[in-house]
Amino acid sequence: MTTFHVIGKIINSFTKQGVADLVIEAWDKDLIIND
């Protein structure tokens, strides 16, 4: 299984600060390319 890392920031639109301790997961269903 290949592991991909996506790096970015989630910013609160009201405070303009980062959101602490947030975990986001993305799942690939291999619809087009089997990676």
N, C-alpha and C positions, 0 to 999 in steps of 0.2 A: 504494500500500500504506500502510495506517495503522499507526503505531507506538504501542503502549501501554507505559507505564512502570508497573510495580508495585514499590512500595517497602516494605521490611520488614527484619526482622532474623532471622538464624538463630542461635540460642543453644545452645551445648553444654550438655547437661543435667547433666554432671558438674562442669564448671568454672564454669558460669554466665557464660561469656564468649562474645563473638561469634566466629564462624568466619571466619578471614582468607582472602581471595582466593577466595571461593566464587562460582561463576557458576551461575545457575539459568536455564534457558530453558523457556518454555511455548509450545506451538504450538496454534493454533486451527484446527480442521478445518472450520469453517463449517457445522456440522450444522444449526443453527437459523437464525442470522442471518448474512447475508453482509456483514461489515464490512470 
